[in-house]
Amino acid sequence: MDATAATPFSTLIRTASHEQHTEAETSSFMSDLLGGRLGVDAYTRYTEQLWFVYRALEEGARELGADPVAGPFIRPELMRTAELERDLAHLRGADWRAGLEPLPATAAYAARVAECARSWPAGYVAHHYTRYLGDLSGGQIIRDRAERAWGFARKGDGVRFYVFEQIPNPAAFKRDYRELLDGLAADDLEKQRVVDECKRAFALNTAVFRELGEVFPLSA
């Protein structure tokens, strides 16, 4: 227990959720997408699912700006909904909202984010962490692959979701974010619950990938 108490929370949450994080990153859908084995229609459908999740995240953020636990994490330079909508207009056309529906796993994911935003700010932080730090890191691999595979302009329409124009130094931003995690206003029991919610967030994300894989199976 003493060793755990001495471990920075940002390290604890990263190492404790490593298995779930790896499972999400190495899903067959994401592997096929990054490997160039799926078309732009699969990328479009994935981007649609992101919109539902980030809408829940960022609608929740509006209510949490003054919260002592979640408030410090609410940073306008992270917000992605507007960029996702611009990407979807590029991918689906001006009437991109027409017929847009979440997969069942996406609906469950967005509902859990919204629930945490309403009733459990520390749990919301777990979802905030898993999404935005992932976007700043591994998300750049997806952007690069999309630009090369489907001819999107570099950091242009179609991949704007992955472009954080207001964060000129992502490495420094991530360091600051981890310091916020280390100072999270929560006791040890609550921090363990946050770790568990982080694992749940990765599992929810993996479920979305699983359903996308069912929509876009590779031919044998």
C-alpha positions in Angstrom: 0.0 0.0 0.0 2.8 2.4 0.8 4.4 1.9 -2.6 1.1 2.5 -4.3 0.6 5.7 -2.2 4.0 6.9 -3.3 3.3 6.3 -7.0 2.1 9.4 -8.9 -1.6 8.9 -9.8 -0.9 9.6 -13.5 1.5 6.6 -13.5 -0.9 4.5 -11.5 -3.8 5.1 -13.9 -1.6 4.5 -16.9 -0.1 1.2 -15.7 -3.3 -0.1 -14.2 -5.2 0.3 -17.4 -2.4 -0.8 -19.7 -4.0 -4.2 -20.6 -7.3 -2.6 -21.5 -5.6 0.2 -23.5 -3.6 -2.4 -25.5 -6.7 -4.4 -26.2 -8.4 -1.3 -27.6 -5.4 -0.3 -29.7 -4.9 -3.8 -31.2 -8.6 -4.5 -32.0 -9.0 -6.1 -35.4 -10.9 -3.1 -36.8 -8.3 -0.6 -35.8 -5.5 -2.9 -37.0 -7.3 -3.3 -40.4 -7.9 0.4 -40.6 -4.3 1.4 -39.9 -3.1 -1.4 -42.1 -4.8 0.0 -45.1 -7.1 -3.0 -45.5 -10.3 -1.0 -45.0 -11.7 1.8 -47.2 -12.7 5.4 -46.4 -16.2 4.2 -45.7 -15.0 2.4 -42.6 -13.0 5.5 -41.5 -16.2 7.6 -42.0 -18.2 5.3 -39.9 -15.6 5.4 -37.2 -15.6 9.2 -37.3 -19.4 9.2 -36.9 -19.1 7.1 -33.7 -16.6 9.5 -32.3 -19.0 12.4 -32.8 -21.6 10.8 -30.5 -18.9 10.2 -27.8 -17.4 13.6 -28.0 -20.8 15.3 -28.0 -21.5 13.6 -24.7 -18.0 14.5 -23.3 -18.3 18.2 -24.3 -21.9 18.8 -23.4 -20.9 17.4 -20.0 -17.9 19.7 -19.9 -20.2 22.8 -20.0 -21.7 21.8 -16.6 -18.4 20.9 -15.0 -16.2 24.0 -15.5 -16.6 25.1 -11.9 -16.4 21.7 -10.4 -13.4 21.3 -8.0 -12.6 17.8 -9.3 -13.3 17.9 -13.0 -13.1 21.6 -13.6 -9.3 21.9 -13.9 -9.4 19.4 -16.8 -11.9 21.3 -18.8 -9.7 23.0 -21.4 -11.2 24.7 -24.5 -8.2 23.9 -26.6 -9.1 20.2 -26.3 -12.6 20.5 -27.6 -13.2 18.3 -30.6 -16.9 18.5 -31.6 -16.6 21.3 -34.0 -13.7 19.7 -35.8 -15.6 16.4 -36.0 -18.5 18.1 -37.5 -16.3 19.7 -40.1 -14.8 16.3 -40.9 -18.2 14.7 -41.2 -19.4 17.5 -43.6 -16.3 16.6 -45.7 -16.9 12.9 -45.5 -20.7 12.7 -45.7 -21.7 16.0 -47.3 -23.5 19.1 -46.1 -26.5 17.0 -44.8 -24.2 14.8 -42.8 -26.6 14.5 -39.9 -29.2 12.8 -42.0 -29.5 9.1 -41.1 -26.6 9.4 -38.6 -27.1 6.7 -35.9 -24.8 5.4 -33.2 -23.9 1.7 -33.0 -25.4 0.1 -29.9 -21.9 0.1 -28.3 -21.4 3.7 -29.1 -24.8 4.6 -27.6 -23.8 2.8 -24.4 -20.4 4.5 -24.3 -21.9 8.0 -24.8 -24.6 7.3 -22.2 -21.9 6.3 -19.6 -20.0 9.5 -20.3 -23.1 11.6 -19.9 -24.0 9.7 -16.7 -20.6 10.4 -15.1 -20.8 14.1 -16.2 -24.1 14.4 -14.4 -23.4 12.5 -11.2 -19.7 11.7 -10.8 -17.1 14.3 -11.8 -14.2 12.1 -10.9 -15.6 9.4 -13.2 -15.9 11.9 -15.9 -12.2 12.7 -15.5 -11.5 9.0 -16.3 -13.3 9.3 -19.6 -11.7 12.7 -20.3 -8.2 11.2 -19.8 -8.7 8.1 -21.9 -10.0 10.1 -24.8 -8.1 13.3 -25.0 -4.6 12.0 -24.1 -5.2 9.3 -26.6 -6.1 11.8 -29.3 -2.9 13.8 -28.6 -0.8 10.6 -28.9 -2.0 7.6 -30.9 -4.5 9.7 -32.7 -1.7 11.2 -34.8 -1.0 7.8 -36.2 -4.5 7.6 -37.5 -4.3 11.0 -39.0 -1.1 10.2 -40.9 -2.6 6.9 -42.2 -5.8 8.7 -43.3 -3.9 11.4 -45.1 -1.8 8.9 -47.0 -4.5 6.3 -47.7 -7.4 8.5 -48.8 -5.7 11.7 -49.9 -6.9 14.1 -47.3 -5.0 17.4 -47.2 -2.4 17.4 -44.4 -4.2 18.4 -41.3 -7.1 19.4 -43.4 -10.8 18.5 -43.8 -11.4 14.9 -43.0 -8.7 14.7 -40.3 -9.2 17.9 -38.4 -10.4 15.9 -35.4 -6.7 15.0 -34.8 -5.3 18.5 -35.2 -5.0 20.5 -32.0 -4.2 23.9 -33.4 -4.4 25.6 -30.0 -1.8 23.2 -28.5 1.5 24.0 -30.1 3.5 21.8 -27.8 1.6 18.5 -27.2 4.4 17.0 -25.1 4.3 19.9 -22.6 0.5 19.9 -22.6 0.5 16.2 -21.7 3.0 16.8 -18.9 0.7 19.5 -17.5 -2.2 17.2 -17.8 -0.5 14.4 -15.9 0.3 16.9 -13.1 -3.4 17.6 -12.9 -4.0 13.9 -12.5 -1.4 13.7 -9.8 -3.2 16.5 -7.9 -6.7 15.0 -8.4 -8.9 16.2 -5.6 -9.8 12.7 -4.4 -8.9 10.2 -1.7 -7.3 6.9 -2.4 -10.5 5.0 -2.5 -12.0 7.4 -5.0 -8.8 7.3 -7.1 -9.2 3.5 -7.3 -12.7 4.0 -8.5 -11.3 6.4 -11.2 -8.8 3.7 -12.2 -11.7 1.2 -12.5 -13.7 3.7 -14.6 -10.7 4.2 -16.8 -10.6 0.5 -17.5 -14.3 0.6 -18.2 -13.8 3.5 -20.7 -11.3 1.4 -22.6 -13.7 -1.6 -22.6 -16.5 0.6 -23.9 -14.2 1.8 -26.7 -13.2 -1.7 -27.5 -16.8 -2.7 -27.8 -17.3 0.0 -30.4 -14.3 -1.3 -32.3 -15.8 -4.8 -32.1 -19.1 -3.7 -33.6 -17.3 -1.7 -36.3 -15.4 -4.9 -37.1 -18.7 -6.7 -37.6 -19.9 -3.9 -39.9 -16.7 -4.0 -41.9 -15.4 -7.6 -41.9 -12.5 -8.4 -44.1 -13.2 -10.9 -46.8 -11.5 -14.3 -46.2 
